Amino acid sequence: MTTRVLVPYDTSEQASYALEHALGEFDDAEIVLEHVIEPFTNYTGAGGYDTTRYKQELENAEEMLETVCDRYDDDRIETLVHYGRPVHKVLQTIDEEDIDTVVIGSHGRDGATRLLLGSVAETVARRSPVPVTVVRQPADSYETPERILVPFEGSETSEHALQYALDHFEDATVTALYVAVPAKGDIGTVEDAFDALENWDDERTAHVESILSAAETVAADNDRTVETRSVDGTPEDALVEFAEQENVDRVVLGSTGRDGLSRLLLGSVAETVVRRSPVSVTVVK
């Protein structure tokens, strides 16, 4: 059960979307609103350090968060202001504040505050030890997702993603999608090409059935059913296109780990999906 949700916050519209999302999706959880003041150089002419600007930035941040709290009038919201590098501070807060999940906007405003810029959100999603939802689309109010897309390729991480989708979206239609990448290489003659294509199609069918049956088993273990689909193509394009054409409300992706060198499920493909998806994406550990 999710009890504490972290929302990195600046003055951008995307940050507001993230907060709306967190309040709506986790209606029983505490919401931790964090603003990070990025480091700046503020030396005096004599070579000393002047704290005036820092105090002003701190005061501005506290006033901004107070205004947000007044606007929502929700006693579940608590606020934090930190000074430092955004990714580092967000990850530190996750650990120190016993955070269960993170909800972050996909972009931040131009200027000094760059907390929610795409690269920051993607880095947090990749390195966080807890699930991260990157909120994509604007919304006047949160709406419960009705259709969830889970890219599924039979790995433990994709099973974790499917389990998350089943646990958190009890009334939604969950689709497990396998993307089959066509074989490449020097096939030779036209006859060889037809033979290779026929063999690949037979192997593909058996492989896809095996992969997607694992998804059905996960669903059955939860007394749920899952829609299984497969498409051919390059994974990043196929996943984004499926989300666009099939009226998907959320994509849930698995992740291989949290250290700086680890990659998301399907490597750079998933990072591309986080960046290009037309809907919000949840990255699950």
C-alpha positions as CSV (number, residue, x, y, z in Angstrom):
1,M,0.0,0.0,0.0
2,T,1.3,3.5,-0.9
3,T,1.5,5.7,2.1
4,R,3.9,8.5,1.2
5,V,4.2,10.1,-2.3
6,L,6.9,12.5,-3.3
7,V,6.1,15.2,-5.8
8,P,9.1,17.3,-6.9
9,Y,7.7,20.8,-7.4
10,D,8.5,24.1,-9.1
11,T,6.2,26.8,-10.5
12,S,5.6,25.1,-13.9
13,E,2.3,23.8,-15.1
14,Q,3.8,20.3,-15.4
15,A,4.5,20.4,-11.6
16,S,0.8,21.3,-11.0
17,Y,-0.3,18.4,-13.2
18,A,1.9,16.0,-11.2
19,L,0.4,17.2,-7.9
20,E,-3.1,16.9,-9.2
21,H,-2.2,13.4,-10.3
22,A,-0.7,12.4,-7.0
23,L,-3.7,13.7,-5.0
24,G,-6.1,11.8,-7.3
25,E,-4.4,8.5,-7.7
26,F,-3.2,8.1,-4.1
27,D,-6.2,9.5,-2.2
28,D,-5.2,8.0,1.1
29,A,-1.5,8.8,1.0
30,E,0.6,11.6,2.5
31,I,1.9,13.9,-0.2
32,V,5.4,15.3,0.2
33,L,5.9,18.4,-1.9
34,E,9.6,19.1,-2.4
35,H,11.2,22.2,-4.0
36,V,14.9,22.1,-4.7
37,I,16.9,25.4,-4.9
38,E,19.7,24.7,-7.3
39,P,23.2,25.9,-6.4
40,F,24.3,29.3,-7.5
41,T,27.4,31.4,-7.2
42,N,26.9,34.4,-4.8
43,Y,30.3,35.7,-3.7
44,T,31.0,39.2,-2.5
45,G,33.5,41.4,-4.2
46,A,35.9,40.8,-1.2
47,G,35.8,37.1,-1.8
48,G,33.4,36.2,1.0
49,Y,30.1,34.4,0.7
50,D,26.9,36.5,0.8
51,T,23.9,34.6,2.2
52,T,21.4,37.2,1.1
53,R,20.4,35.6,-2.1
54,Y,20.0,32.1,-0.5
55,K,17.8,33.5,2.2
56,Q,15.7,35.3,-0.5
57,E,15.4,32.1,-2.6
58,L,14.4,30.1,0.5
59,E,11.8,32.6,1.5
60,N,10.4,32.6,-2.1
61,A,10.2,28.8,-2.1
62,E,8.5,28.6,1.2
63,E,5.9,31.3,0.1
64,M,5.3,29.4,-3.1
65,L,4.7,26.1,-1.4
66,E,2.5,27.8,1.2
67,T,0.4,29.2,-1.6
68,V,0.0,25.8,-3.2
69,C,-1.1,24.3,0.2
70,D,-3.6,27.1,0.6
71,R,-5.0,26.5,-2.9
72,Y,-5.6,22.8,-2.3
73,D,-6.5,23.0,1.4
74,D,-5.5,19.3,1.8
75,D,-4.0,18.4,5.2
76,R,-2.3,15.4,3.6
77,I,0.3,17.8,1.9
78,E,3.5,18.5,3.7
79,T,6.4,20.6,2.2
80,L,10.2,20.4,2.0
81,V,12.7,22.9,0.6
82,H,16.2,21.7,-0.1
83,Y,19.3,23.3,-1.6
84,G,21.4,21.2,-4.1
85,R,21.3,19.3,-7.3
86,P,17.8,18.2,-8.1
87,V,18.4,14.5,-8.9
88,H,20.6,14.0,-5.9
89,K,18.1,15.7,-3.5
90,V,15.1,13.9,-4.9
91,L,16.9,10.5,-4.5
92,Q,18.0,11.5,-1.0
93,T,14.5,12.5,0.0
94,I,13.1,9.2,-1.2
95,D,15.5,7.5,1.3
96,E,15.2,9.8,4.2
97,E,11.4,10.4,4.1
98,D,10.4,6.8,3.6
99,I,8.8,7.5,0.2
100,D,6.8,4.8,-1.5
101,T,6.4,6.3,-4.9
102,V,7.4,9.5,-6.9
103,V,5.1,11.5,-9.2
104,I,7.0,14.0,-11.3
105,G,6.2,16.3,-14.2
106,S,7.8,15.7,-17.5
107,H,9.2,19.2,-18.1
108,G,10.0,22.3,-16.1
109,R,9.9,25.9,-16.8
110,D,12.8,27.8,-18.4
111,G,15.1,29.9,-16.2
112,A,16.9,29.1,-13.0
113,T,14.6,26.4,-11.7
114,R,15.0,23.3,-13.9
115,L,13.9,20.6,-11.5
116,L,11.4,19.0,-13.8
117,L,13.2,19.1,-17.1
118,G,12.9,16.0,-19.1
119,S,16.4,14.7,-18.4
120,V,15.9,15.1,-14.7
121,A,12.6,13.2,-14.7
122,E,14.1,10.5,-16.8
123,T,17.2,10.2,-14.5
124,V,15.0,10.0,-11.4
125,A,12.8,7.3,-13.1
126,R,15.9,5.3,-13.9
127,R,17.7,5.6,-10.5
128,S,14.8,5.7,-8.0
129,P,14.5,2.7,-5.8
130,V,10.7,3.1,-5.8
131,P,8.1,3.4,-8.6
132,V,8.1,6.7,-10.5
133,T,5.2,8.1,-12.5
134,V,6.2,10.6,-15.2
135,V,3.1,12.7,-15.8
136,R,2.7,13.6,-19.4
137,Q,-0.7,15.1,-20.3
138,P,-2.3,18.1,-18.7
139,A,-5.6,17.5,-16.9
140,D,-8.1,19.7,-15.2
141,S,-8.7,16.9,-12.7
142,Y,-7.3,13.3,-12.2
143,E,-9.2,10.5,-14.0
144,T,-8.7,6.9,-13.1
145,P,-7.0,5.1,-15.9
146,E,-9.2,2.6,-17.8
147,R,-6.7,1.0,-20.0
148,I,-3.1,0.1,-19.0
149,L,-0.3,-0.9,-21.4
150,V,2.5,-3.2,-20.0
151,P,5.3,-3.9,-22.4
152,F,6.0,-7.6,-21.6
153,E,8.9,-9.8,-22.7
154,G,8.9,-12.5,-20.0
155,S,11.6,-11.0,-17.7
156,E,11.3,-10.7,-14.0
157,T,11.1,-6.9,-14.3
158,S,8.3,-7.0,-16.8
159,E,6.4,-9.4,-14.4
160,H,6.9,-6.8,-11.7
161,A,5.4,-4.1,-14.0
162,L,2.4,-6.4,-14.7
163,Q,1.9,-7.1,-11.0
164,Y,2.0,-3.4,-10.3
165,A,-0.6,-2.7,-12.9
166,L,-2.9,-5.4,-11.6
167,D,-2.5,-4.3,-8.0
168,H,-3.0,-0.6,-8.5
169,F,-5.6,-0.5,-11.3
170,E,-8.2,-3.1,-10.2
171,D,-10.9,-1.9,-12.5
172,A,-8.8,-1.2,-15.6
173,T,-8.2,-3.3,-18.7
174,V,-4.6,-4.4,-18.6
175,T,-2.9,-5.2,-21.9
176,A,0.4,-7.1,-22.0
177,L,2.1,-6.3,-25.3
178,Y,5.1,-8.2,-26.8
179,V,7.0,-6.5,-29.6
180,A,8.7,-9.0,-31.9
181,V,11.7,-7.6,-33.7
182,P,12.1,-9.0,-37.3
183,A,15.2,-11.0,-37.9
184,K,18.1,-9.3,-39.7
185,G,21.0,-10.5,-41.7
186,D,22.1,-11.7,-45.1
187,I,19.5,-14.1,-46.3
188,G,20.8,-14.9,-49.8
189,T,18.5,-15.9,-52.7
190,V,14.9,-15.1,-53.0
191,E,14.1,-18.7,-52.2
192,D,16.2,-18.5,-49.1
193,A,14.4,-15.3,-48.1
194,F,11.0,-17.0,-48.3
195,D,12.3,-20.0,-46.3
196,A,13.8,-17.7,-43.7
197,L,10.6,-15.7,-43.4
198,E,8.5,-18.8,-43.0
199,N,10.8,-20.2,-40.4
200,W,10.9,-16.9,-38.5
201,D,7.1,-16.7,-38.5
202,D,6.8,-20.2,-37.1
203,E,9.4,-19.5,-34.4
204,R,7.9,-16.1,-33.7
205,T,4.4,-17.6,-33.1
206,A,5.7,-20.2,-30.7
207,H,7.9,-17.7,-28.9
208,V,5.1,-15.1,-28.6
209,E,2.7,-17.7,-27.3
210,S,5.2,-18.7,-24.6
211,I,5.9,-15.2,-23.5
212,L,2.3,-14.1,-23.3
213,S,1.2,-17.2,-21.6
214,A,3.5,-16.1,-18.7
215,A,1.6,-12.8,-18.6
216,E,-1.7,-14.7,-18.4
217,T,-0.3,-16.8,-15.5
218,V,0.6,-13.7,-13.5
219,A,-2.9,-12.4,-14.1
220,A,-4.6,-15.7,-13.1
221,D,-2.5,-15.8,-9.9
222,N,-4.2,-12.5,-9.0
223,D,-7.7,-13.7,-10.1
224,R,-7.6,-11.3,-13.0
225,T,-7.5,-11.6,-16.8
226,V,-5.1,-9.8,-19.0
227,E,-5.4,-8.9,-22.7
228,T,-2.4,-10.2,-24.6
229,R,-1.2,-8.6,-27.9
230,S,1.8,-8.8,-30.1
231,V,3.1,-6.6,-32.8
232,D,6.2,-6.6,-35.1
233,G,8.5,-3.7,-35.4
234,T,11.1,-1.6,-33.5
235,P,10.1,-1.6,-29.9
236,E,10.1,2.1,-29.2
237,D,8.0,3.0,-32.3
238,A,5.6,0.1,-31.7
239,L,5.0,0.9,-28.1
240,V,4.4,4.6,-28.7
241,E,2.2,3.9,-31.7
242,F,0.1,1.3,-29.8
243,A,-0.4,3.8,-26.9
244,E,-1.6,6.4,-29.4
245,Q,-3.9,4.2,-31.5
246,E,-5.4,2.0,-28.8
247,N,-6.5,4.8,-26.4
248,V,-4.1,3.7,-23.6
249,D,-4.3,5.8,-20.4
250,R,-1.1,4.7,-18.8
251,V,2.1,2.8,-19.7
252,V,3.7,0.7,-16.9
253,L,7.3,-0.3,-17.5
254,G,9.7,-2.5,-15.6
255,S,13.2,-1.4,-14.6
256,T,16.4,-3.5,-14.2
257,G,17.7,-1.6,-11.2
258,R,18.5,1.8,-9.7
259,D,22.3,2.4,-10.0
260,G,23.6,5.0,-12.4
261,L,24.6,2.4,-15.0
262,S,21.5,0.4,-15.0
263,R,19.1,0.6,-17.9
264,L,15.3,0.4,-18.1
265,L,13.5,-2.6,-19.5
266,L,14.6,-3.0,-23.1
267,G,17.5,-0.6,-22.5
268,S,17.3,2.7,-24.3
269,V,14.0,1.7,-25.8
270,A,12.2,2.3,-22.5
271,E,13.9,5.6,-22.0
272,T,12.6,6.6,-25.4
273,V,9.1,5.5,-24.4
274,V,9.3,7.6,-21.2
275,R,10.3,10.6,-23.4
276,R,7.9,10.1,-26.3
277,S,4.8,8.5,-24.7
278,P,1.6,10.5,-25.2
279,V,0.4,9.4,-21.8
280,S,1.8,9.1,-18.3
281,V,4.4,6.4,-17.7
282,T,5.0,4.5,-14.5
283,V,8.5,2.9,-14.1
284,V,8.4,0.0,-11.6
285,K,11.3,-1.5,-9.8
